[in-house]
Amino acid sequence: MASMRFKSAFLGLSKTISSNNERVNTTHKINDYFNGEKTIELAEEKMQTKVLNDIKQNEKIDLVIGADLSNQIGITNKAMSRESIPYLGVYSACSSYIEEMILAANILNNRYFKNIVCLVSSHNLDSERTYRYPIEYGSILRSSQTFTATGAVASIITKKQTGVKIESATIGKVIDYGVKDANNMGAVMAPGAAETLIDHLKDLKRDISYYDLVLTGDLGKMGSELFLAILKKNDITIKKHIDAGDILINDVNLTKQGASGPICLPLVLIEKVIKEKKYKRILAIGTGALFNTTMSNQKRTLPCISHAISLEVE
């Protein structure tokens, strides 16, 4: 059993930033990918620092759990080198934010920790260069390819009661269904998302009707269809499903599949789903493809992982 319940863990203050291509009203916006800096790495560091500083102005932080998509999470490591705050760096690809929340909720059981920040970011130019092709290469996006979102989120996980309770969570397993195409992340991640949802319901002895919304991120259009098809074969029909990547991107001419990146799910969760207060019981499933460029170039199959967290909104 990889599921757990929480008694005193709540989602508190969040601060967000994104480019103009993300269809959310974030705390801050950047007008271009360089964000006034010389390199895209400095631009992403600046985004992380901005949202973290916003949190620091309002809350005392005991610990930061951070992640990004760059090599050895270099962006977050560099951003945190300027802070005097205890730090845990994690990597779970696009499921990193949910993994951070699970870790934070568990660490709060220790009486020394009261406020823990979950920090995550992605940058289109950095991610596309790392995992696919540099933008300057001029390659044409394939029909199955998503477009990496740009932004950062910092969220407080706290013992103090807020309007959003972290009720339970399920830690995913690494799944490999034999997909080798790094340009079809939806096909890589959908099986893992379905398996984690099935495990979550089984472990907690719940029916899918318990949830008003299942929010995934970031399967994209094709991945979402595959996710729902796998669930249907297991006699599970979701009442309401939204994929963060599917709805996040503004310019649909860039790709028909939607956005990708660890920033997708938290941007939609914080700035759309929770703010709307339409859904009371939310299952958020972070989806991540766990591969690097070497594995992709060697034509090896690409594993994935998905983590789930259950939220109750007042």
Phi, psi and omega in degrees: 000126182245020181251156183209156175248154181237143179263320188223065176225127185225147174274119183255220183302135175232145174234142188224156174212147179204170173277179180284356181271354178262128188276059177217152179267082183282165179303319180228155175233147172249143185272338178212163187294338180274346171052036179078009182248171182278333182229161179288333177293316177296326178296318180289320175303318181297322177297314179299314182298322181298309183289326178293319178297324177300317179295316183298331179289342185245335185221150170278129184255127178268333185200144171243131171248118190229158181202156171204188184257357184286167181303129180052039183038047185297328180297308182294319179302317181291318179299319182284345178293343179265002181250152174251061184228134174307143191216136170240121175266133181232161174219118174218033180054227185283358175261011187299320184297317179292321176300318178300317180297319179297314178299315182297316181298324177287319180295332179297344175295338175282128187294346182279347183249131179239320180232120180239132180263130169263118185241129181210151179206164166208158181222129186304310185294319180295313184290316180296322178294321184286315191256340181231259179228147172302144180303322182295341181295333176080018180290150180271133179295136176286162184296337181265000190271138176268176183237116186298129180283156180242127178164182178211151177223137170236125182231136175276130168251123194221161174279340181290136181294130175233190179278359182229110180265135171275106190272317181199173180203159175227126177274129184279169175252154176286125184242138177226107181262012173088010178283134182248352187273108179289352178263012178224067184294332179299316179292326178294317192266335185304315180299322178294320178297317180295317182295320179295319177297316179298316178297319180300312180295320180293313183297318184266004178054053184239151170266153181298337179294347177300329185261135174283334182209136167250116181252118176254162176194117015222090184281334186074183185295308182295316179297322178297318178297319179293318177303310181292326179292319178296317179296320179300321178295338178259019176061036177241121177241116183283134179295314179214123179234134173232134171256125185300317180296327183295326186253357191279323192282140179278308185273093183290349176289341179291322179195149177271353185270335181108191184268166173219176180114152182295348180277342185302302185298310181296325177299314181289318180300311185285312191268348178239296190297307183290321181296327180291334181054031180273330185246131183267324179240115187238131170253111180260123182244109177278133184241132183222135174267120188261079179216167174233177185295326179298313179300319181293316180294332178275004178060034177277159177290152189253116178281166178217168174212151177221136176241147182236144176223136183259126182242141175243119184255128179286000000 
